[in-house]
Amino acid sequence: MSNRKDGLKGKGGAGRGQGRHHKYGKGAVTKVMRVPEAYVEEVEALLAHLEATKELGRYHEPVLSAPIFMRSRNQDNAQRLYFITQPFKVGQHTPEIKVVIKTMEEE
C-alpha cells in the first residue's frame, strides 16, 4: 500500500514545494561563488543595495547607497565604499552620474 500513488506524502522524502526557499524569490536562479572572507561584508551590502533598488524605472533619479567603511587590503588605507544604481533613460547614450564628494575637512 503506497501513499505516493494517491498523491499523499508519507514521512520523510522530498515533496513538491518543500525545502528552503530563496530570499530573492521562489524559483530564483542562483550560482555558488567563492568570495574572499575579507570582502563578504561588501558583497552582502552590494546585494542588499541591488535588491532595494530593483524597482527603479527610467523616471527615477540615481540612488546612492549608504557608505561602507573598509580598509584597502594591501596598504591599510581607510576608505568609504558606495554603490550607485542609475536607471537607463531613453535618449541618454552614456549614463551620467553626478556625485558630490566632500573632503574629510569639510565634514
C-alpha positions as CSV (number, residue, x, y, z in Angstrom):
1,M,0.0,0.0,0.0
2,S,1.7,3.2,-1.2
3,N,0.5,6.7,-0.4
4,R,2.6,8.2,-3.2
5,K,0.3,6.9,-5.9
6,D,-2.6,8.7,-4.3
7,G,-0.7,12.0,-4.1
8,L,-0.3,11.7,-0.3
9,K,3.1,12.2,1.2
10,G,4.3,9.9,3.8
11,K,7.0,10.5,6.4
12,G,10.3,11.9,5.1
13,G,11.4,12.2,1.5
14,A,11.1,15.0,-1.0
15,G,7.8,16.7,-1.7
16,R,6.6,19.3,-4.2
17,G,7.3,22.8,-3.0
18,Q,9.2,21.6,0.1
19,G,12.6,22.8,1.2
20,R,14.2,26.2,1.8
21,H,13.0,29.0,-0.5
22,H,15.5,31.6,-1.7
23,K,15.1,35.1,-0.1
24,Y,15.2,36.6,-3.6
25,G,12.0,34.8,-4.7
26,K,10.8,31.4,-5.3
27,G,12.5,29.9,-8.4
28,A,15.3,32.4,-8.4
29,V,18.3,31.0,-10.2
30,T,21.5,31.2,-8.1
31,K,25.1,30.5,-8.6
32,V,27.6,29.3,-6.0
33,M,30.7,31.6,-5.9
34,R,33.8,31.7,-3.7
35,V,34.3,35.1,-2.2
36,P,37.3,36.1,-0.1
37,E,36.4,36.4,3.6
38,A,37.7,39.9,3.6
39,Y,35.0,41.0,1.1
40,V,32.0,39.2,2.4
41,E,30.5,42.3,4.0
42,E,31.0,44.3,0.9
43,V,29.3,41.7,-1.3
44,E,26.4,41.4,1.1
45,A,26.0,45.2,1.0
46,L,26.0,45.2,-2.8
47,L,23.3,42.5,-2.9
48,A,21.2,44.4,-0.4
49,H,21.6,47.6,-2.4
50,L,20.6,45.8,-5.7
51,E,17.6,44.3,-4.0
52,A,16.5,47.7,-2.6
53,T,16.8,49.4,-6.0
54,K,15.4,46.7,-8.3
55,E,12.2,48.6,-8.9
56,L,13.8,51.8,-10.3
57,G,12.4,52.9,-13.6
58,R,13.5,55.4,-16.1
59,Y,11.7,58.3,-14.3
60,H,13.7,57.8,-11.1
61,E,16.8,59.6,-10.1
62,P,20.0,57.6,-9.3
63,V,20.2,56.1,-5.8
64,L,23.4,56.2,-3.8
65,S,23.9,53.5,-1.1
66,A,24.9,54.1,2.4
67,P,28.7,54.2,2.8
68,I,30.5,51.1,3.9
69,F,33.7,51.7,5.9
70,M,36.5,49.5,4.7
71,R,40.3,49.3,4.6
72,S,42.2,48.7,1.5
73,R,43.6,45.2,1.8
74,N,47.2,45.9,0.7
75,Q,48.0,49.3,2.1
76,D,45.6,49.6,5.0
77,N,44.0,52.9,3.9
78,A,40.7,53.8,5.3
79,Q,38.0,54.0,2.5
80,R,34.3,54.5,2.0
81,L,32.6,52.3,-0.5
82,Y,29.4,53.5,-2.2
83,F,27.1,51.7,-4.8
84,I,25.2,53.8,-7.3
85,T,22.2,52.5,-9.2
86,Q,21.1,54.7,-12.1
87,P,18.2,53.7,-14.3
88,F,18.7,53.7,-18.0
89,K,17.0,56.7,-19.5
90,V,15.9,56.7,-23.1
91,G,17.8,59.3,-25.1
92,Q,20.9,59.2,-23.0
93,H,23.6,57.2,-24.7
94,T,26.1,57.4,-21.9
95,P,24.8,57.5,-18.4
96,E,26.0,60.4,-16.3
97,I,26.5,60.1,-12.6
98,K,26.9,63.3,-10.7
99,V,28.4,62.6,-7.3
100,V,29.4,65.3,-4.9
101,I,32.5,64.4,-2.9
102,K,33.3,66.1,0.3
103,T,36.8,66.0,1.8
104,M,37.3,65.0,5.3
105,E,38.0,68.6,6.3
106,E,34.5,69.7,5.1
107,E,32.7,67.2,7.3
